[in-house]
Amino acid sequence: MNQKTKGILLAIICAAVFGLWPNCVRAVYAEGGNTAFVVLVTTFARMLPLVLFCRFTNKPIFETREDMKLGLRGGFFQAAAVLSAQASLVYLPGPVSITICFTQTLMLLFFLAWRGEAKLDAITIITTVIALVGLSFVLNLWSQTGHVSILGACLAFLSAVATMSRLYVFGQRTKTSNPAIVGAETFIFTMLFVLLVPLVQMPHLPATAAGWGWIALGSLTFSIGTFGMFYAIALIGSFRFSLFSKTEPVFTALFAALLIGETLHMGQYLGILLVVGSLAVYQYIDHKRKET
């Protein structure tokens, strides 16, 4: 199995692991937890294993001043992406916010092309757009009614820009640094930024053992997915990882159907077909292009 295949499989596994999280967080909220609690706990759960892994495998963290600066930059964008996405949900329905946030793949593609680090071609643009359209069907975007908040849309757009920025930083850093070190340095600063969350909203703890069980499961999924994310980006680059991360809502929908009995509509199945089909076509054409 070559490096690219390993990276794509790892990216899909990460999407599946991350895809379990929305079902966990809904259960946490139902048991009395709130956004501040969830953000603080999950950020710590993502940081701690990376730091301990680096510590026990003798991987030095913040070896140079430049590492400190890059860790700060990545941590800022990571915190901004998470917090602005959560804030947008106050003003927007989830499907609208998530669809806007996932425009980050197109943003990243055009940003890389602008910097001369990627070539724009029709196949890449078309498959990326089709995957985004498919995502909107998976999320039931077109069934949403009512007024779209401009503030909410701006916050979701800010999250997309921050996500694009953090993926670009991760992609650049993992070319020369160990992925675990990049992750640890990033999330140390992310944790420092999210410690400011209680100034806006005090955390509310779950009121039941079930709530604590769901937050534990969600934290575990985030921890595993975060490890995989940095290693997958190191293998296939930030754009390809971002593209295949569009399968995350697909897994979320499938888990919701399997775990809590939600019924998927025909439009959602069509969306799954569009997402998976567009990614398969992109990978097939890209493989053939490399052979010639």
N, C-alpha and C positions, 0 to 999 in steps of 0.2 A: 504494500500500500504506500503510494507516494505521499509527499508532504501535503500537497493540495487536498487529496482525498481525505487524509487524516484531519486536516483543518476543517473541511466542510462537515464531516461527520461529527466532529467535536462541536462545531457551531450549531448543528441541528440538535445535538444532545443538550446543549446549553439552552436553546430555545424551548425544548421540552421541559427542562427543569424549571426555567423561569415561568413557563406557561402554567405551572401548578400554583404559582404565587397568588394571582388574583382571586382564586377560589379560597385560599387560606385567609387572605386579608378581609374578604367579605364576612367570613366566619368570625374573625377577631372583632370586627366592628359590631357584629350582631351580639357578641358577648360583652360589649361595653368598652372595648379599646377604641382609641381614636388615632388620627393621623400622626400626631406628634409622637405618641408612644411607638407606633409602628416604624416610623422613620428612624427614631433613635435606636431601637432594638436591632433592626435589620442592618443598619449601617455598622453598628458595633459587631454584629455577627459576620459581616463581610470583611471587616478589618482584622479581627483577632486571629483567625486561622492563617491568613497571609503573613502576618507579623510573626506568629509562632513558627510557621513553616520556615521562614527565612532565618529565624533565630536558631532553630535546631538543625538546619542544613548549612549553617555558616555562610549564609548569603548576606553580605553587608548592606545595610539600609542607610541612605543618605551619606554615601561615601565622599561626595564632593558637594561644593556649594551649588553647582549646576544641577545636581540631582535634587537638591532641596527646592530650587526654583521650578524645575519641571514637575516635581511632586505637588507643589503648591498650585501650579497651573491646572494639572489634571484633577486635583481635589476640588478646586473651585468649580470647574465645569461639571464635574460629577454631582456635586451638591446642588448647583444651579439647575441641572437637568431634572433631578428628583424633586426638588422643592417647587419649581415652577410648574411641573406636571401635576403635582398634588394640589397646588393652588388653583390651577385651571379647572379642576374637577368641582370646585365650589361654584363655578359659574357656568360650566358646560356639562352636558351629558357625557358619560364615559366614552361612548363610541366616537363622538365628535372630537374630543380631546386626544384620544389615542390615535385616530387617523391623522390629525394634524402633526402629532409628535413623530409619527413614522414617515413623514416627508423628509426626515433627516437623511435618508438614504440618497434621495435625489440631490439634496443640498451637498452631501459629501462628494457625490460623483462630479458635480459641476465645480466644486471647490478644488478637487484634485486635478481636474482638467485645467482650471485656471492657473494652478501652480505648475503645470506641465508634468504632473506625476501620473496622469492617466489620459487615455485617449477616448474622446467621445465618439461613439458609433451608434448607428440606428438600433442595432440589436440590444445593446446594453440599456439604452434609454427606453425602448419599447417594453422590454421585459420588466424593467424596474417600475414603470408606470402601471403595467398590467398587474404586477404583484400588489401595488398599492390599491388599485381598484378592487382587486379580489379581497384584500384586507378589509375594505369598506363594507363589502357584502358579508364577510365573516362576522363583523362587528354590528351588523344590522344598522349601519349608518343611515341608510335611505328610508328607514321607517321612523326616524326621529322627526318630531314636529315641534313647533314653537320657535321663539326668537333665539338667535345665537348671540350670546354676549360678546361684544367687541373686546372687553377686558379679558374674558376667558380665552378667546381666540389668540390674543396677543401673548398671554401666559403660555399657552400650548405651543405657539410658534417659538417663543423664547426657549422652551424646553427642547424643541427640535434643533435649534441652533446650538444650544449647549451640548446636546448629545452628539451632534456632528463634530463639534470642537473636541470633546473628550475622546471620541473614537479616533480622530486624526492624531491627537497627542499620543494616545496609546499605540497607534500604529507606528508612529515615528520612533517612540522610545523602545518598543519591543524589537526593533531591528538590531539594536546594539546592546540592550540590557535584558537580563533575565526577566521573564514575564511575572514571576512571583514578586520580585523586587519592585517592579513597576507598580503592581497591584498594591503591595504593602505601603509604599510611599504615597500613592494616590489616596488610599482610604484612611491613612492617618490624618491627612489634611481634610478629607471629606468629613471625618468624625468631628474634627475641630469646628468646622463650619456648621454642622447640624446641631451642635451643642447650643447654638443660638436659638433653635426652634422654640424652646420654652418661653422665650421672650414674647413670642407671638401667640402660642397656644400651649397650655400646660398639658402634659401627657396624662391620659386617663388609662388606668390599668384594666385588663379584662376582669370581669366580676366572677367568672367561673373557671373551673379547671379545664373545661373544654376550650375556652378562649386561650389559656396558656398553652394548651397542647397545639392549637392551630398556629400560634405565633412561633412556637418551637419548630414545628414542621416548616413553616414559611422561612424562618431564619436559616434552617438547614438547607433548603432549596437555594436560597440566595447565596449562601456560602459556597456550595458546590458549583453553582452556575457562574459565580464570579471568578473562581479559580479557572474554570474552563474557558471563560471569556478571554482572559489575558493570553492564555496559551493558544487559543484558536486564532486570535488576531496576529500573534507572532507567526503562525503558520500560513495564513492566507491573506493577511492584510485587513485594514479597517473596512474598506468598501465591501469586499466580498462577505465579511462577517456581518456587516450591517444588512446586506441584501438577504442573507439566509436567516437573519433574526426575524424576518417577517413571518416566519412560521410560528413564532411565539403565540400570537392570538389564535392561530389554528389549534395549537395544543391546548390553549385555555378553553376554547369552545368544546373540544373533544373531552377534556377532563370534566368540564361542567356536565356534559351529557352522561359520562360514565359514573361520576362520583356523586352528583347531587340530582341526577335525573332530569336535567333541563332538556327540552326538546329542541333539536336543531331544525330550522326551516329550510325549504328548498333553496332560498337565496344564499344561505350560509354554506350549504353543500357546494353551490356554484362558486362561491368565494374561495372555498378550500381548493377546488379544482383549478381555479385561476392562479392562486398563489403557488401551489405545488407545480402546476404545469409550466408557468412562466419561469420558475427557478430551474426546472428540469431542462427546458429549451435553452435557457441562458448557458447552463453548464455544458450541454451537449455541443452547442455551437462554439463555445469558447474552447472546448477540448479539440474539436475538429480544426479550429483556426490555429491552435498551437501545433497540431500535427503537420499542417501545411507550412 
